[in-house]
Amino acid sequence: MRPTPLSTALFGRVLLAAIPFAALTVAIPLVNRIEPRIFGMPFLLGWILAWILAAPAFLWVAGKLETRP
């Protein structure tokens, strides 16, 4: 059975919303390092800041994938 375009779009939206969540929760133990430094900040702080700034872009794209009636 072929997936419908609605289910494909739903999967894409959920995946796009889950990426920042996973980067800010699951990946934290993997990137918990003091060195290297990013603009004088420990790497972990730079990682969190980058994902906080990138999360709205992911959610904007997920909203654009939403089908309008």
mmCIF file of the N, C-alpha and C atoms, coordinates in Angstrom:
data_MODEL
# 
_entry.id   MODEL 
# 
loop_
_atom_site.group_PDB 
_atom_site.id 
_atom_site.type_symbol 
_atom_site.label_atom_id 
_atom_site.label_alt_id 
_atom_site.label_comp_id 
_atom_site.label_asym_id 
_atom_site.label_entity_id 
_atom_site.label_seq_id 
_atom_site.pdbx_PDB_ins_code 
_atom_site.Cartn_x 
_atom_site.Cartn_y 
_atom_site.Cartn_z 
_atom_site.occupancy 
_atom_site.B_iso_or_equiv 
_atom_site.pdbx_formal_charge 
_atom_site.auth_seq_id 
_atom_site.auth_comp_id 
_atom_site.auth_asym_id 
_atom_site.auth_atom_id 
_atom_site.pdbx_PDB_model_num 
ATOM 1   N N  . MET A 1 1  ? 0.836  -1.170 0.000  1.00 0.00 ? 1  MET A N  1 
ATOM 2   C CA . MET A 1 1  ? 0.000  0.000  0.000  1.00 0.00 ? 1  MET A CA 1 
ATOM 3   C C  . MET A 1 1  ? 0.887  1.241  0.000  1.00 0.00 ? 1  MET A C  1 
ATOM 4   N N  . ARG A 1 2  ? 0.598  2.182  -0.879 1.00 0.00 ? 2  ARG A N  1 
ATOM 5   C CA . ARG A 1 2  ? 1.381  3.413  -0.972 1.00 0.00 ? 2  ARG A CA 1 
ATOM 6   C C  . ARG A 1 2  ? 0.940  4.388  0.109  1.00 0.00 ? 2  ARG A C  1 
ATOM 7   N N  . PRO A 1 3  ? 1.927  5.086  0.711  1.00 0.00 ? 3  PRO A N  1 
ATOM 8   C CA . PRO A 1 3  ? 1.538  6.091  1.700  1.00 0.00 ? 3  PRO A CA 1 
ATOM 9   C C  . PRO A 1 3  ? 0.885  7.287  1.012  1.00 0.00 ? 3  PRO A C  1 
ATOM 10  N N  . THR A 1 4  ? -0.086 7.845  1.658  1.00 0.00 ? 4  THR A N  1 
ATOM 11  C CA . THR A 1 4  ? -0.756 9.010  1.099  1.00 0.00 ? 4  THR A CA 1 
ATOM 12  C C  . THR A 1 4  ? 0.124  10.231 1.291  1.00 0.00 ? 4  THR A C  1 
ATOM 13  N N  . PRO A 1 5  ? -0.067 11.260 0.470  1.00 0.00 ? 5  PRO A N  1 
ATOM 14  C CA . PRO A 1 5  ? 0.731  12.472 0.653  1.00 0.00 ? 5  PRO A CA 1 
ATOM 15  C C  . PRO A 1 5  ? 0.541  13.091 2.035  1.00 0.00 ? 5  PRO A C  1 
ATOM 16  N N  . LEU A 1 6  ? -0.646 12.929 2.612  1.00 0.00 ? 6  LEU A N  1 
ATOM 17  C CA . LEU A 1 6  ? -0.895 13.474 3.941  1.00 0.00 ? 6  LEU A CA 1 
ATOM 18  C C  . LEU A 1 6  ? -0.018 12.792 4.982  1.00 0.00 ? 6  LEU A C  1 
ATOM 19  N N  . SER A 1 7  ? 0.095  11.464 4.917  1.00 0.00 ? 7  SER A N  1 
ATOM 20  C CA . SER A 1 7  ? 0.913  10.759 5.898  1.00 0.00 ? 7  SER A CA 1 
ATOM 21  C C  . SER A 1 7  ? 2.392  11.058 5.695  1.00 0.00 ? 7  SER A C  1 
ATOM 22  N N  . THR A 1 8  ? 2.819  11.265 4.462  1.00 0.00 ? 8  THR A N  1 
ATOM 23  C CA . THR A 1 8  ? 4.210  11.624 4.188  1.00 0.00 ? 8  THR A CA 1 
ATOM 24  C C  . THR A 1 8  ? 4.507  13.010 4.736  1.00 0.00 ? 8  THR A C  1 
ATOM 25  N N  . ALA A 1 9  ? 3.594  13.954 4.538  1.00 0.00 ? 9  ALA A N  1 
ATOM 26  C CA . ALA A 1 9  ? 3.794  15.304 5.057  1.00 0.00 ? 9  ALA A CA 1 
ATOM 27  C C  . ALA A 1 9  ? 3.773  15.297 6.579  1.00 0.00 ? 9  ALA A C  1 
ATOM 28  N N  . LEU A 1 10 ? 2.901  14.494 7.165  1.00 0.00 ? 10 LEU A N  1 
ATOM 29  C CA . LEU A 1 10 ? 2.842  14.401 8.622  1.00 0.00 ? 10 LEU A CA 1 
ATOM 30  C C  . LEU A 1 10 ? 4.149  13.853 9.172  1.00 0.00 ? 10 LEU A C  1 
ATOM 31  N N  . PHE A 1 11 ? 4.688  12.819 8.542  1.00 0.00 ? 11 PHE A N  1 
ATOM 32  C CA . PHE A 1 11 ? 5.963  12.255 8.970  1.00 0.00 ? 11 PHE A CA 1 
ATOM 33  C C  . PHE A 1 11 ? 7.069  13.298 8.874  1.00 0.00 ? 11 PHE A C  1 
ATOM 34  N N  . GLY A 1 12 ? 7.085  14.073 7.790  1.00 0.00 ? 12 GLY A N  1 
ATOM 35  C CA . GLY A 1 12 ? 8.098  15.119 7.624  1.00 0.00 ? 12 GLY A CA 1 
ATOM 36  C C  . GLY A 1 12 ? 7.984  16.195 8.686  1.00 0.00 ? 12 GLY A C  1 
ATOM 37  N N  . ARG A 1 13 ? 6.762  16.590 9.013  1.00 0.00 ? 13 ARG A N  1 
ATOM 38  C CA . ARG A 1 13 ? 6.572  17.615 10.041 1.00 0.00 ? 13 ARG A CA 1 
ATOM 39  C C  . ARG A 1 13 ? 7.019  17.118 11.412 1.00 0.00 ? 13 ARG A C  1 
ATOM 40  N N  . VAL A 1 14 ? 6.664  15.883 11.729 1.00 0.00 ? 14 VAL A N  1 
ATOM 41  C CA . VAL A 1 14 ? 7.060  15.317 13.018 1.00 0.00 ? 14 VAL A CA 1 
ATOM 42  C C  . VAL A 1 14 ? 8.578  15.174 13.093 1.00 0.00 ? 14 VAL A C  1 
ATOM 43  N N  . LEU A 1 15 ? 9.186  14.734 12.018 1.00 0.00 ? 15 LEU A N  1 
ATOM 44  C CA . LEU A 1 15 ? 10.639 14.591 11.994 1.00 0.00 ? 15 LEU A CA 1 
ATOM 45  C C  . LEU A 1 15 ? 11.326 15.946 12.162 1.00 0.00 ? 15 LEU A C  1 
ATOM 46  N N  . LEU A 1 16 ? 10.843 16.965 11.461 1.00 0.00 ? 16 LEU A N  1 
ATOM 47  C CA . LEU A 1 16 ? 11.439 18.293 11.586 1.00 0.00 ? 16 LEU A CA 1 
ATOM 48  C C  . LEU A 1 16 ? 11.266 18.868 12.989 1.00 0.00 ? 16 LEU A C  1 
ATOM 49  N N  . ALA A 1 17 ? 10.177 18.570 13.638 1.00 0.00 ? 17 ALA A N  1 
ATOM 50  C CA . ALA A 1 17 ? 9.972  19.051 15.002 1.00 0.00 ? 17 ALA A CA 1 
ATOM 51  C C  . ALA A 1 17 ? 10.806 18.258 16.006 1.00 0.00 ? 17 ALA A C  1 
ATOM 52  N N  . ALA A 1 18 ? 11.102 17.004 15.693 1.00 0.00 ? 18 ALA A N  1 
ATOM 53  C CA . ALA A 1 18 ? 11.845 16.152 16.619 1.00 0.00 ? 18 ALA A CA 1 
ATOM 54  C C  . ALA A 1 18 ? 13.347 16.399 16.578 1.00 0.00 ? 18 ALA A C  1 
ATOM 55  N N  . ILE A 1 19 ? 13.864 16.925 15.487 1.00 0.00 ? 19 ILE A N  1 
ATOM 56  C CA . ILE A 1 19 ? 15.314 17.132 15.373 1.00 0.00 ? 19 ILE A CA 1 
ATOM 57  C C  . ILE A 1 19 ? 15.835 18.095 16.436 1.00 0.00 ? 19 ILE A C  1 
ATOM 58  N N  . PRO A 1 20 ? 15.265 19.300 16.592 1.00 0.00 ? 20 PRO A N  1 
ATOM 59  C CA . PRO A 1 20 ? 15.774 20.179 17.652 1.00 0.00 ? 20 PRO A CA 1 
ATOM 60  C C  . PRO A 1 20 ? 15.571 19.595 19.054 1.00 0.00 ? 20 PRO A C  1 
ATOM 61  N N  . PHE A 1 21 ? 14.454 18.917 19.266 1.00 0.00 ? 21 PHE A N  1 
ATOM 62  C CA . PHE A 1 21 ? 14.211 18.285 20.568 1.00 0.00 ? 21 PHE A CA 1 
ATOM 63  C C  . PHE A 1 21 ? 15.303 17.268 20.879 1.00 0.00 ? 21 PHE A C  1 
ATOM 64  N N  . ALA A 1 22 ? 15.629 16.424 19.908 1.00 0.00 ? 22 ALA A N  1 
ATOM 65  C CA . ALA A 1 22 ? 16.658 15.411 20.125 1.00 0.00 ? 22 ALA A CA 1 
ATOM 66  C C  . ALA A 1 22 ? 18.029 16.052 20.327 1.00 0.00 ? 22 ALA A C  1 
ATOM 67  N N  . ALA A 1 23 ? 18.307 17.116 19.583 1.00 0.00 ? 23 ALA A N  1 
ATOM 68  C CA . ALA A 1 23 ? 19.608 17.776 19.711 1.00 0.00 ? 23 ALA A CA 1 
ATOM 69  C C  . ALA A 1 23 ? 19.764 18.435 21.080 1.00 0.00 ? 23 ALA A C  1 
ATOM 70  N N  . LEU A 1 24 ? 18.661 18.883 21.665 1.00 0.00 ? 24 LEU A N  1 
ATOM 71  C CA . LEU A 1 24 ? 18.732 19.555 22.956 1.00 0.00 ? 24 LEU A CA 1 
ATOM 72  C C  . LEU A 1 24 ? 18.539 18.621 24.143 1.00 0.00 ? 24 LEU A C  1 
ATOM 73  N N  . THR A 1 25 ? 18.172 17.375 23.915 1.00 0.00 ? 25 THR A N  1 
ATOM 74  C CA . THR A 1 25 ? 17.983 16.450 25.032 1.00 0.00 ? 25 THR A CA 1 
ATOM 75  C C  . THR A 1 25 ? 18.885 15.220 24.914 1.00 0.00 ? 25 THR A C  1 
ATOM 76  N N  . VAL A 1 26 ? 18.745 14.496 23.840 1.00 0.00 ? 26 VAL A N  1 
ATOM 77  C CA . VAL A 1 26 ? 19.462 13.236 23.692 1.00 0.00 ? 26 VAL A CA 1 
ATOM 78  C C  . VAL A 1 26 ? 20.951 13.450 23.432 1.00 0.00 ? 26 VAL A C  1 
ATOM 79  N N  . ALA A 1 27 ? 21.285 14.478 22.666 1.00 0.00 ? 27 ALA A N  1 
ATOM 80  C CA . ALA A 1 27 ? 22.677 14.672 22.258 1.00 0.00 ? 27 ALA A CA 1 
ATOM 81  C C  . ALA A 1 27 ? 23.531 15.395 23.292 1.00 0.00 ? 27 ALA A C  1 
ATOM 82  N N  . ILE A 1 28 ? 22.931 15.946 24.336 1.00 0.00 ? 28 ILE A N  1 
ATOM 83  C CA . ILE A 1 28 ? 23.702 16.702 25.320 1.00 0.00 ? 28 ILE A CA 1 
ATOM 84  C C  . ILE A 1 28 ? 24.835 15.881 25.943 1.00 0.00 ? 28 ILE A C  1 
ATOM 85  N N  . PRO A 1 29 ? 24.608 14.642 26.375 1.00 0.00 ? 29 PRO A N  1 
ATOM 86  C CA . PRO A 1 29 ? 25.739 13.882 26.930 1.00 0.00 ? 29 PRO A CA 1 
ATOM 87  C C  . PRO A 1 29 ? 26.847 13.617 25.905 1.00 0.00 ? 29 PRO A C  1 
ATOM 88  N N  . LEU A 1 30 ? 26.511 13.596 24.640 1.00 0.00 ? 30 LEU A N  1 
ATOM 89  C CA . LEU A 1 30 ? 27.509 13.324 23.609 1.00 0.00 ? 30 LEU A CA 1 
ATOM 90  C C  . LEU A 1 30 ? 28.390 14.528 23.300 1.00 0.00 ? 30 LEU A C  1 
ATOM 91  N N  . VAL A 1 31 ? 27.877 15.729 23.536 1.00 0.00 ? 31 VAL A N  1 
ATOM 92  C CA . VAL A 1 31 ? 28.628 16.941 23.200 1.00 0.00 ? 31 VAL A CA 1 
ATOM 93  C C  . VAL A 1 31 ? 29.085 17.690 24.442 1.00 0.00 ? 31 VAL A C  1 
ATOM 94  N N  . ASN A 1 32 ? 28.987 17.089 25.614 1.00 0.00 ? 32 ASN A N  1 
ATOM 95  C CA . ASN A 1 32 ? 29.353 17.749 26.856 1.00 0.00 ? 32 ASN A CA 1 
ATOM 96  C C  . ASN A 1 32 ? 30.875 17.844 26.957 1.00 0.00 ? 32 ASN A C  1 
ATOM 97  N N  . ARG A 1 33 ? 31.424 18.906 26.377 1.00 0.00 ? 33 ARG A N  1 
ATOM 98  C CA . ARG A 1 33 ? 32.867 19.138 26.359 1.00 0.00 ? 33 ARG A CA 1 
ATOM 99  C C  . ARG A 1 33 ? 33.142 20.597 26.715 1.00 0.00 ? 33 ARG A C  1 
ATOM 100 N N  . ILE A 1 34 ? 34.264 20.839 27.353 1.00 0.00 ? 34 ILE A N  1 
ATOM 101 C CA . ILE A 1 34 ? 34.674 22.216 27.620 1.00 0.00 ? 34 ILE A CA 1 
ATOM 102 C C  . ILE A 1 34 ? 35.483 22.745 26.444 1.00 0.00 ? 34 ILE A C  1 
ATOM 103 N N  . GLU A 1 35 ? 36.353 21.909 25.902 1.00 0.00 ? 35 GLU A N  1 
ATOM 104 C CA . GLU A 1 35 ? 37.138 22.295 24.735 1.00 0.00 ? 35 GLU A CA 1 
ATOM 105 C C  . GLU A 1 35 ? 36.593 21.557 23.530 1.00 0.00 ? 35 GLU A C  1 
ATOM 106 N N  . PRO A 1 36 ? 36.516 22.105 22.376 1.00 0.00 ? 36 PRO A N  1 
ATOM 107 C CA . PRO A 1 36 ? 36.956 23.428 21.949 1.00 0.00 ? 36 PRO A CA 1 
ATOM 108 C C  . PRO A 1 36 ? 35.983 24.501 22.430 1.00 0.00 ? 36 PRO A C  1 
ATOM 109 N N  . ARG A 1 37 ? 36.410 25.722 22.304 1.00 0.00 ? 37 ARG A N  1 
ATOM 110 C CA . ARG A 1 37 ? 35.572 26.859 22.679 1.00 0.00 ? 37 ARG A CA 1 
ATOM 111 C C  . ARG A 1 37 ? 35.045 27.523 21.413 1.00 0.00 ? 37 ARG A C  1 
ATOM 112 N N  . ILE A 1 38 ? 33.812 28.004 21.500 1.00 0.00 ? 38 ILE A N  1 
ATOM 113 C CA . ILE A 1 38 ? 33.176 28.696 20.386 1.00 0.00 ? 38 ILE A CA 1 
ATOM 114 C C  . ILE A 1 38 ? 32.902 30.117 20.848 1.00 0.00 ? 38 ILE A C  1 
ATOM 115 N N  . PHE A 1 39 ? 33.588 31.070 20.260 1.00 0.00 ? 39 PHE A N  1 
ATOM 116 C CA . PHE A 1 39 ? 33.469 32.473 20.653 1.00 0.00 ? 39 PHE A CA 1 
ATOM 117 C C  . PHE A 1 39 ? 33.678 32.650 22.156 1.00 0.00 ? 39 PHE A C  1 
ATOM 118 N N  . GLY A 1 40 ? 34.609 31.895 22.728 1.00 0.00 ? 40 GLY A N  1 
ATOM 119 C CA . GLY A 1 40 ? 34.929 31.997 24.143 1.00 0.00 ? 40 GLY A CA 1 
ATOM 120 C C  . GLY A 1 40 ? 34.022 31.195 25.053 1.00 0.00 ? 40 GLY A C  1 
ATOM 121 N N  . MET A 1 41 ? 32.996 30.562 24.498 1.00 0.00 ? 41 MET A N  1 
ATOM 122 C CA . MET A 1 41 ? 32.063 29.757 25.299 1.00 0.00 ? 41 MET A CA 1 
ATOM 123 C C  . MET A 1 41 ? 32.471 28.290 25.219 1.00 0.00 ? 41 MET A C  1 
ATOM 124 N N  . PRO A 1 42 ? 32.227 27.524 26.274 1.00 0.00 ? 42 PRO A N  1 
ATOM 125 C CA . PRO A 1 42 ? 32.435 26.072 26.165 1.00 0.00 ? 42 PRO A CA 1 
ATOM 126 C C  . PRO A 1 42 ? 31.558 25.500 25.042 1.00 0.00 ? 42 PRO A C  1 
ATOM 127 N N  . PHE A 1 43 ? 32.008 24.408 24.466 1.00 0.00 ? 43 PHE A N  1 
ATOM 128 C CA . PHE A 1 43 ? 31.316 23.820 23.323 1.00 0.00 ? 43 PHE A CA 1 
ATOM 129 C C  . PHE A 1 43 ? 29.861 23.513 23.637 1.00 0.00 ? 43 PHE A C  1 
ATOM 130 N N  . LEU A 1 44 ? 29.589 23.001 24.843 1.00 0.00 ? 44 LEU A N  1 
ATOM 131 C CA . LEU A 1 44 ? 28.219 22.651 25.204 1.00 0.00 ? 44 LEU A CA 1 
ATOM 132 C C  . LEU A 1 44 ? 27.311 23.878 25.177 1.00 0.00 ? 44 LEU A C  1 
ATOM 133 N N  . LEU A 1 45 ? 27.771 24.994 25.696 1.00 0.00 ? 45 LEU A N  1 
ATOM 134 C CA . LEU A 1 45 ? 26.972 26.207 25.684 1.00 0.00 ? 45 LEU A CA 1 
ATOM 135 C C  . LEU A 1 45 ? 26.751 26.696 24.250 1.00 0.00 ? 45 LEU A C  1 
ATOM 136 N N  . GLY A 1 46 ? 27.770 26.607 23.399 1.00 0.00 ? 46 GLY A N  1 
ATOM 137 C CA . GLY A 1 46 ? 27.616 26.969 21.997 1.00 0.00 ? 46 GLY A CA 1 
ATOM 138 C C  . GLY A 1 46 ? 26.629 26.058 21.285 1.00 0.00 ? 46 GLY A C  1 
ATOM 139 N N  . TRP A 1 47 ? 26.658 24.757 21.606 1.00 0.00 ? 47 TRP A N  1 
ATOM 140 C CA . TRP A 1 47 ? 25.731 23.778 21.025 1.00 0.00 ? 47 TRP A CA 1 
ATOM 141 C C  . TRP A 1 47 ? 24.288 24.134 21.382 1.00 0.00 ? 47 TRP A C  1 
ATOM 142 N N  . ILE A 1 48 ? 24.049 24.392 22.657 1.00 0.00 ? 48 ILE A N  1 
ATOM 143 C CA . ILE A 1 48 ? 22.691 24.721 23.108 1.00 0.00 ? 48 ILE A CA 1 
ATOM 144 C C  . ILE A 1 48 ? 22.219 26.020 22.467 1.00 0.00 ? 48 ILE A C  1 
ATOM 145 N N  . LEU A 1 49 ? 23.067 27.026 22.447 1.00 0.00 ? 49 LEU A N  1 
ATOM 146 C CA . LEU A 1 49 ? 22.696 28.309 21.855 1.00 0.00 ? 49 LEU A CA 1 
ATOM 147 C C  . LEU A 1 49 ? 22.384 28.160 20.365 1.00 0.00 ? 49 LEU A C  1 
ATOM 148 N N  . ALA A 1 50 ? 23.196 27.400 19.659 1.00 0.00 ? 50 ALA A N  1 
ATOM 149 C CA . ALA A 1 50 ? 22.969 27.208 18.219 1.00 0.00 ? 50 ALA A CA 1 
ATOM 150 C C  . ALA A 1 50 ? 21.626 26.521 17.965 1.00 0.00 ? 50 ALA A C  1 
ATOM 151 N N  . TRP A 1 51 ? 21.287 25.518 18.761 1.00 0.00 ? 51 TRP A N  1 
ATOM 152 C CA . TRP A 1 51 ? 20.027 24.807 18.546 1.00 0.00 ? 51 TRP A CA 1 
ATOM 153 C C  . TRP A 1 51 ? 18.824 25.619 18.982 1.00 0.00 ? 51 TRP A C  1 
ATOM 154 N N  . ILE A 1 52 ? 18.998 26.462 19.995 1.00 0.00 ? 52 ILE A N  1 
ATOM 155 C CA . ILE A 1 52 ? 17.892 27.341 20.384 1.00 0.00 ? 52 ILE A CA 1 
ATOM 156 C C  . ILE A 1 52 ? 17.614 28.346 19.268 1.00 0.00 ? 52 ILE A C  1 
ATOM 157 N N  . LEU A 1 53 ? 18.648 28.825 18.611 1.00 0.00 ? 53 LEU A N  1 
ATOM 158 C CA . LEU A 1 53 ? 18.463 29.753 17.502 1.00 0.00 ? 53 LEU A CA 1 
ATOM 159 C C  . LEU A 1 53 ? 17.972 29.054 16.235 1.00 0.00 ? 53 LEU A C  1 
ATOM 160 N N  . ALA A 1 54 ? 18.311 27.780 16.049 1.00 0.00 ? 54 ALA A N  1 
ATOM 161 C CA . ALA A 1 54 ? 17.915 27.051 14.842 1.00 0.00 ? 54 ALA A CA 1 
ATOM 162 C C  . ALA A 1 54 ? 16.523 26.427 14.951 1.00 0.00 ? 54 ALA A C  1 
ATOM 163 N N  . ALA A 1 55 ? 16.044 26.177 16.155 1.00 0.00 ? 55 ALA A N  1 
ATOM 164 C CA . ALA A 1 55 ? 14.756 25.503 16.338 1.00 0.00 ? 55 ALA A CA 1 
ATOM 165 C C  . ALA A 1 55 ? 13.593 26.233 15.659 1.00 0.00 ? 55 ALA A C  1 
ATOM 166 N N  . PRO A 1 56 ? 13.490 27.568 15.740 1.00 0.00 ? 56 PRO A N  1 
ATOM 167 C CA . PRO A 1 56 ? 12.378 28.220 15.036 1.00 0.00 ? 56 PRO A CA 1 
ATOM 168 C C  . PRO A 1 56 ? 12.412 28.005 13.524 1.00 0.00 ? 56 PRO A C  1 
ATOM 169 N N  . ALA A 1 57 ? 13.589 27.891 12.943 1.00 0.00 ? 57 ALA A N  1 
ATOM 170 C CA . ALA A 1 57 ? 13.677 27.636 11.504 1.00 0.00 ? 57 ALA A CA 1 
ATOM 171 C C  . ALA A 1 57 ? 13.118 26.248 11.171 1.00 0.00 ? 57 ALA A C  1 
ATOM 172 N N  . PHE A 1 58 ? 13.436 25.264 11.980 1.00 0.00 ? 58 PHE A N  1 
ATOM 173 C CA . PHE A 1 58 ? 12.900 23.913 11.762 1.00 0.00 ? 58 PHE A CA 1 
ATOM 174 C C  . PHE A 1 58 ? 11.376 23.921 11.890 1.00 0.00 ? 58 PHE A C  1 
ATOM 175 N N  . LEU A 1 59 ? 10.865 24.616 12.904 1.00 0.00 ? 59 LEU A N  1 
ATOM 176 C CA . LEU A 1 59 ? 9.419  24.653 13.105 1.00 0.00 ? 59 LEU A CA 1 
ATOM 177 C C  . LEU A 1 59 ? 8.724  25.460 12.012 1.00 0.00 ? 59 LEU A C  1 
ATOM 178 N N  . TRP A 1 60 ? 9.385  26.481 11.483 1.00 0.00 ? 60 TRP A N  1 
ATOM 179 C CA . TRP A 1 60 ? 8.813  27.252 10.375 1.00 0.00 ? 60 TRP A CA 1 
ATOM 180 C C  . TRP A 1 60 ? 8.670  26.368 9.140  1.00 0.00 ? 60 TRP A C  1 
ATOM 181 N N  . VAL A 1 61 ? 9.711  25.590 8.843  1.00 0.00 ? 61 VAL A N  1 
ATOM 182 C CA . VAL A 1 61 ? 9.648  24.685 7.690  1.00 0.00 ? 61 VAL A CA 1 
ATOM 183 C C  . VAL A 1 61 ? 8.571  23.634 7.911  1.00 0.00 ? 61 VAL A C  1 
ATOM 184 N N  . ALA A 1 62 ? 8.447  23.113 9.131  1.00 0.00 ? 62 ALA A N  1 
ATOM 185 C CA . ALA A 1 62 ? 7.395  22.134 9.423  1.00 0.00 ? 62 ALA A CA 1 
ATOM 186 C C  . ALA A 1 62 ? 6.024  22.759 9.226  1.00 0.00 ? 62 ALA A C  1 
ATOM 187 N N  . GLY A 1 63 ? 5.870  24.014 9.587  1.00 0.00 ? 63 GLY A N  1 
ATOM 188 C CA . GLY A 1 63 ? 4.588  24.690 9.364  1.00 0.00 ? 63 GLY A CA 1 
ATOM 189 C C  . GLY A 1 63 ? 4.310  24.900 7.897  1.00 0.00 ? 63 GLY A C  1 
ATOM 190 N N  . LYS A 1 64 ? 5.339  25.154 7.098  1.00 0.00 ? 64 LYS A N  1 
ATOM 191 C CA . LYS A 1 64 ? 5.153  25.318 5.666  1.00 0.00 ? 64 LYS A CA 1 
ATOM 192 C C  . LYS A 1 64 ? 4.747  24.010 4.986  1.00 0.00 ? 64 LYS A C  1 
ATOM 193 N N  . LEU A 1 65 ? 5.131  22.887 5.580  1.00 0.00 ? 65 LEU A N  1 
ATOM 194 C CA . LEU A 1 65 ? 4.761  21.578 5.015  1.00 0.00 ? 65 LEU A CA 1 
ATOM 195 C C  . LEU A 1 65 ? 3.310  21.218 5.300  1.00 0.00 ? 65 LEU A C  1 
ATOM 196 N N  . GLU A 1 66 ? 2.708  21.929 6.230  1.00 0.00 ? 66 GLU A N  1 
ATOM 197 C CA . GLU A 1 66 ? 1.320  21.646 6.580  1.00 0.00 ? 66 GLU A CA 1 
ATOM 198 C C  . GLU A 1 66 ? 0.430  21.959 5.384  1.00 0.00 ? 66 GLU A C  1 
ATOM 199 N N  . THR A 1 67 ? -0.443 21.045 5.064  1.00 0.00 ? 67 THR A N  1 
ATOM 200 C CA . THR A 1 67 ? -1.345 21.263 3.925  1.00 0.00 ? 67 THR A CA 1 
ATOM 201 C C  . THR A 1 67 ? -2.489 22.166 4.361  1.00 0.00 ? 67 THR A C  1 
ATOM 202 N N  . ARG A 1 68 ? -2.813 23.110 3.549  1.00 0.00 ? 68 ARG A N  1 
ATOM 203 C CA . ARG A 1 68 ? -3.907 24.022 3.827  1.00 0.00 ? 68 ARG A CA 1 
ATOM 204 C C  . ARG A 1 68 ? -5.189 23.494 3.159  1.00 0.00 ? 68 ARG A C  1 
ATOM 205 N N  . PRO A 1 69 ? -6.340 23.550 3.848  1.00 0.00 ? 69 PRO A N  1 
ATOM 206 C CA . PRO A 1 69 ? -7.579 23.057 3.234  1.00 0.00 ? 69 PRO A CA 1 
ATOM 207 C C  . PRO A 1 69 ? -8.083 23.983 2.159  1.00 0.00 ? 69 PRO A C  1 
# 
